[in-house]
């Protein structure tokens, strides 16, 4: 049995997979598993040529991040599962540091430090607190854009955290999340309803916490992380749909119907503001005015006013997003 198993989910990750696997090549005690979600570039070829001797599965279609991680977990033989994004590069000794932190009493999961190339932590992303209604209202109502240091954003994105201290946290980023395999299995892994990406890691950590398990942040386990590899490949409209849909799914699962309804009202108001700002020319840089307005208006109707689509509609839509990145 391996000391641990690293699960890497790829989709058109040819620019990152070489460095990711090269950094893991010397980790002889760790099993390396690559689950590819229907890449059309050279990701698979490069993974097969790597000296890391990874076990590689090539899915015929994109099944989403959560399902791919679950697929990899079923292949794992290690006592620890490390979910690792292909754009996260492990520094020397980081896997052992995660395993050491995992050995602490009552700990079910450990997150490492996601860092820039200069070693500085990815503040606001590496660790966050569980989404509360106040935190997410500040997010959807653009308060966090206009006033980044507001108390809600500081709490939610852990801007007040000492990133040099090993400590108990709520939700490390799923880009680098180690979990004890027996606990993972007892919890049923990731919830695949969070398709294709976003909030599956938050939901899993929330379930761990609700069962009394501890989650630790380990700053000595450093992973150089580019960030945005997956979501930046998504069309603008898809980014809006998937984020708002999965946010509402998370709230419906973990919050009261009253709080979920209040969040919907906030989403409606926020999307109206975004639509008006786009018409005035104040839109995201990577999208045209027409596309921004159409995207916001469509998502406003579906997830603000209607409150989300049914599962049958979601599944039908999922069949159309073969290019979705996870």
C-alpha positions as CSV (number, residue, x, y, z in Angstrom):
1,X,0.0,0.0,0.0
2,X,1.2,3.5,-0.8
3,X,1.6,6.2,1.8
4,X,-0.8,8.3,-0.2
5,X,-2.4,8.7,-3.6
6,X,-2.3,12.0,-5.6
7,X,-5.4,12.5,-7.8
8,X,-5.0,15.0,-10.6
9,X,-7.9,15.9,-12.8
10,X,-7.0,17.3,-16.2
11,X,-8.7,18.8,-19.2
12,X,-6.6,20.5,-21.8
13,X,-3.8,20.8,-19.3
14,X,-0.8,20.4,-21.6
15,X,0.8,23.6,-20.4
16,X,0.9,22.4,-16.8
17,X,0.9,18.6,-16.5
18,X,4.7,18.2,-17.3
19,X,5.8,20.4,-14.3
20,X,3.1,19.0,-12.0
21,X,4.2,15.4,-12.6
22,X,7.9,16.2,-12.7
23,X,7.6,17.6,-9.2
24,X,6.0,14.3,-8.0
25,X,8.4,12.0,-9.8
26,X,10.6,11.5,-6.7
27,X,7.7,10.7,-4.4
28,X,8.2,6.9,-4.6
29,X,5.8,6.3,-1.7
30,X,2.9,8.1,-3.4
31,X,0.7,6.7,-6.1
32,X,0.0,9.2,-8.9
33,X,-3.4,9.0,-10.6
34,X,-4.3,11.2,-13.5
35,X,-8.0,11.4,-14.6
36,X,-8.4,13.2,-17.9
37,X,-11.7,14.7,-18.8
38,X,-11.7,14.3,-22.6
39,X,-8.7,16.6,-23.4
40,X,-8.3,17.4,-27.0
41,X,-4.7,18.7,-26.7
42,X,-1.5,16.8,-25.8
43,X,-2.3,16.4,-22.1
44,X,-2.5,12.6,-22.2
45,X,0.6,12.2,-24.3
46,X,2.7,14.3,-22.0
47,X,1.4,12.5,-18.9
48,X,2.3,9.2,-20.4
49,X,5.8,10.4,-21.2
50,X,6.4,11.7,-17.6
51,X,8.9,10.0,-15.4
52,X,6.4,10.1,-12.6
53,X,4.9,6.7,-13.8
54,X,1.3,7.9,-13.3
55,X,-1.7,5.7,-13.7
56,X,-3.8,7.5,-16.4
57,X,-7.4,7.2,-17.2
58,X,-8.8,8.9,-20.3
59,X,-12.5,9.7,-20.1
60,X,-14.4,9.8,-23.3
61,X,-16.4,12.8,-22.1
62,X,-16.1,15.5,-19.5
63,X,-17.8,14.1,-16.4
64,X,-17.0,17.1,-14.2
65,X,-14.4,17.7,-11.5
66,X,-16.3,16.0,-8.6
67,X,-17.0,12.8,-10.5
68,X,-13.5,12.6,-11.8
69,X,-12.0,12.9,-8.3
70,X,-14.4,10.2,-7.1
71,X,-13.3,8.1,-10.0
72,X,-9.6,8.5,-9.0
73,X,-10.4,7.9,-5.3
74,X,-11.7,4.4,-6.2
75,X,-8.4,3.6,-7.8
76,X,-6.4,4.8,-4.8
77,X,-4.4,2.5,-2.6
78,X,-2.9,5.1,-0.3
79,X,-4.1,5.9,3.2
80,X,-4.2,9.6,2.3
81,X,-5.8,11.1,-0.8
82,X,-4.3,14.3,-2.2
83,X,-6.5,16.2,-4.6
84,X,-4.2,18.3,-6.7
85,X,-4.8,20.6,-9.6
86,X,-2.5,20.2,-12.6
87,X,-1.3,23.8,-12.2
88,X,-0.1,23.2,-8.6
89,X,3.5,22.3,-8.3
90,X,4.6,20.5,-5.1
91,X,7.8,21.8,-3.5
92,X,10.3,19.3,-2.0
93,X,8.9,17.6,1.1
94,X,5.4,19.0,0.9
95,X,3.6,15.7,0.6
96,X,5.3,14.4,3.7
97,X,4.4,17.6,5.5
98,X,0.7,17.1,4.6
99,X,0.9,13.5,5.9
100,X,2.5,14.6,9.1
101,X,-0.2,17.1,9.8
102,X,-2.8,14.5,8.9
103,X,-1.5,12.3,11.7
104,X,-2.8,14.7,14.4
105,X,-5.7,13.5,16.5
106,X,-9.1,14.2,15.0
107,X,-7.8,15.6,11.7
108,X,-9.6,14.4,8.6
109,X,-8.2,16.8,6.0
110,X,-5.2,19.1,5.4
111,X,-4.6,21.9,3.0
112,X,-1.2,23.2,1.9
113,X,-0.1,26.7,1.1
114,X,-0.9,27.7,-2.4
115,X,1.8,30.2,-3.3
116,X,3.1,32.4,-6.1
117,X,6.4,31.8,-7.7
118,X,8.0,34.2,-5.2
119,X,6.7,32.0,-2.3
120,X,4.0,34.5,-1.1
121,X,0.7,32.8,-0.2
122,X,-2.3,33.2,-2.3
123,X,-4.2,35.3,0.2
124,X,-7.9,35.1,-0.2
125,X,-7.8,31.8,-2.1
126,X,-5.7,29.3,-0.2
127,X,-8.1,29.2,2.8
128,X,-11.6,30.5,3.2
129,X,-14.4,30.3,5.7
130,X,-17.7,28.6,5.0
131,X,-20.1,30.8,3.0
132,X,-22.5,32.6,5.3
133,X,-25.5,34.6,4.0
134,X,-23.8,37.9,4.9
135,X,-20.6,36.9,3.2
136,X,-22.3,35.9,-0.1
137,X,-24.6,38.9,-0.1
138,X,-21.5,41.0,0.0
139,X,-20.1,39.0,-2.9
140,X,-23.2,39.0,-5.2
141,X,-24.1,42.6,-4.5
142,X,-20.6,43.8,-5.7
143,X,-19.7,45.1,-2.2
144,X,-16.5,43.1,-2.3
145,X,-15.6,44.6,-5.6
146,X,-16.1,48.2,-4.4
147,X,-14.7,47.7,-0.9
148,X,-12.4,44.8,-0.8
149,X,-11.4,45.3,2.9
150,X,-15.0,45.3,4.2
151,X,-15.4,43.1,7.3
152,X,-17.5,40.4,5.5
153,X,-14.9,39.9,2.8
154,X,-12.1,39.9,5.4
155,X,-13.8,37.2,7.2
156,X,-14.9,35.1,4.2
157,X,-11.5,35.2,2.4
158,X,-9.5,34.9,5.6
159,X,-7.7,38.2,4.9
160,X,-7.0,38.3,8.7
161,X,-5.3,34.9,8.8
162,X,-1.6,34.4,9.8
163,X,-0.5,32.3,6.8
164,X,2.7,31.3,8.5
165,X,0.9,29.4,11.3
166,X,-0.3,25.8,11.3
167,X,-3.9,26.0,12.4
168,X,-7.4,24.6,12.2
169,X,-9.4,26.2,9.4
170,X,-12.7,25.7,7.7
171,X,-12.2,25.3,4.0
172,X,-8.8,24.9,2.2
173,X,-9.0,25.2,-1.6
174,X,-9.8,22.1,-3.5
175,X,-6.7,22.8,-5.6
176,X,-4.7,21.1,-2.9
177,X,-6.6,19.2,-0.4
178,X,-5.5,16.0,1.4
179,X,-8.0,13.7,3.0
180,X,-7.8,10.4,4.9
181,X,-9.1,7.8,2.6
182,X,-11.2,6.0,5.1
183,X,-13.0,9.2,6.1
184,X,-13.4,10.2,2.4
185,X,-15.1,6.9,1.8
186,X,-17.3,7.2,4.9
187,X,-18.4,10.6,3.7
188,X,-19.2,9.4,0.1
189,X,-16.6,11.6,-1.5
190,X,-17.5,14.7,-3.5
191,X,-21.2,15.4,-4.3
192,X,-21.4,15.1,-8.1
193,X,-24.4,17.3,-8.2
194,X,-21.9,20.2,-8.1
195,X,-21.3,19.9,-11.8
196,X,-19.0,20.7,-13.5
197,X,-17.0,22.8,-11.0
198,X,-17.4,25.1,-8.0
199,X,-18.4,24.4,-4.4
200,X,-17.9,20.7,-4.4
201,X,-14.8,21.2,-2.1
202,X,-16.7,23.6,0.1
203,X,-19.6,21.2,0.5
204,X,-17.2,18.3,1.4
205,X,-15.4,20.3,4.0
206,X,-18.7,21.5,5.4
207,X,-19.8,17.9,5.8
208,X,-16.5,17.0,7.5
209,X,-17.0,19.8,10.0
210,X,-20.6,18.8,10.7
211,X,-19.4,15.4,11.7
212,X,-16.8,16.8,14.1
213,X,-13.7,16.3,12.0
214,X,-10.9,18.9,12.1
215,X,-9.4,20.5,9.0
216,X,-5.9,21.8,9.2
217,X,-3.9,24.4,7.2
218,X,-0.2,23.4,6.9
219,X,2.0,26.3,5.7
220,X,5.1,24.1,5.4
221,X,3.5,22.2,2.6
222,X,4.0,24.7,-0.2
223,X,2.6,24.3,-3.7
224,X,3.4,26.8,-6.4
225,X,0.0,27.6,-8.0
226,X,-0.7,29.5,-11.2
227,X,-4.5,29.5,-10.5
228,X,-7.4,29.9,-12.8
229,X,-6.3,27.1,-15.2
230,X,-9.7,25.5,-15.2
231,X,-12.2,28.3,-15.0
232,X,-10.3,30.7,-17.3
233,X,-11.0,28.3,-20.2
234,X,-14.7,28.5,-19.7
235,X,-16.9,30.9,-21.8
236,X,-18.1,33.9,-19.8
237,X,-21.7,32.7,-19.8
238,X,-20.8,29.3,-18.5
239,X,-18.8,30.8,-15.6
240,X,-21.9,32.7,-14.5
241,X,-24.2,29.8,-14.8
242,X,-22.1,27.3,-13.0
243,X,-21.0,29.6,-10.2
244,X,-24.5,30.9,-9.4
245,X,-26.2,27.5,-9.8
246,X,-23.7,25.7,-7.5
247,X,-23.8,28.5,-4.9
248,X,-27.6,28.1,-4.7
249,X,-27.2,24.3,-4.5
250,X,-24.8,24.7,-1.6
251,X,-27.2,27.0,0.2
252,X,-30.2,24.8,-0.4
253,X,-28.2,21.9,1.1
254,X,-26.6,23.6,4.1
255,X,-28.8,26.6,4.9
256,X,-32.4,27.3,5.7
257,X,-35.0,28.0,2.9
258,X,-35.3,31.5,4.3
259,X,-31.6,32.2,3.9
260,X,-31.6,30.6,0.4
261,X,-34.5,32.8,-0.6
262,X,-32.7,35.9,0.7
263,X,-29.6,35.0,-1.2
264,X,-31.8,34.7,-4.4
265,X,-33.1,38.2,-3.8
266,X,-29.5,39.3,-3.5
267,X,-28.5,37.5,-6.7
268,X,-31.4,39.2,-8.5
269,X,-30.4,42.6,-7.3
270,X,-26.7,42.1,-8.0
271,X,-27.3,40.8,-11.5
272,X,-29.5,43.7,-12.3
273,X,-26.7,46.0,-11.3
274,X,-24.2,44.0,-13.3
275,X,-26.4,44.2,-16.4
276,X,-26.8,48.0,-16.0
277,X,-23.1,48.5,-15.5
278,X,-22.4,46.5,-18.6
279,X,-24.8,48.6,-20.7
280,X,-22.9,51.6,-19.4
281,X,-19.6,50.1,-20.6
282,X,-18.4,48.9,-17.1
283,X,-18.1,45.2,-17.9
284,X,-15.5,42.5,-17.3
285,X,-12.4,42.9,-19.6
286,X,-12.6,39.5,-21.2
287,X,-16.1,39.9,-22.7
288,X,-18.1,42.1,-25.0
289,X,-20.9,44.3,-23.9
290,X,-23.6,42.3,-25.7
291,X,-22.3,39.0,-24.3
292,X,-22.1,40.4,-20.8
293,X,-25.6,41.7,-20.9
294,X,-27.1,38.6,-22.4
295,X,-25.2,36.4,-19.9
296,X,-26.2,38.4,-16.8
297,X,-29.8,38.7,-18.0
298,X,-30.1,35.0,-18.7
299,X,-28.6,34.0,-15.3
300,X,-30.8,36.6,-13.6
301,X,-33.9,35.0,-15.0
302,X,-32.8,31.4,-14.3
303,X,-31.2,31.7,-10.9
304,X,-32.5,34.9,-9.5
305,X,-36.2,35.0,-10.5
306,X,-36.8,31.3,-11.2
307,X,-34.5,30.1,-8.4
308,X,-32.7,27.5,-10.5
309,X,-33.5,24.7,-12.9
310,X,-34.7,21.2,-12.1
311,X,-32.3,18.3,-12.1
312,X,-33.7,17.0,-15.3
313,X,-33.0,20.3,-17.0
314,X,-29.5,20.4,-15.5
315,X,-28.7,17.0,-16.7
316,X,-29.9,17.8,-20.2
317,X,-27.8,21.0,-20.2
318,X,-24.8,19.0,-19.0
319,X,-24.8,17.0,-22.1
320,X,-24.2,20.2,-24.1
321,X,-21.1,21.3,-22.3
322,X,-18.5,18.9,-23.6
323,X,-16.0,21.7,-23.6
324,X,-16.4,22.5,-19.9
325,X,-13.1,22.6,-18.1
326,X,-12.6,20.9,-14.7
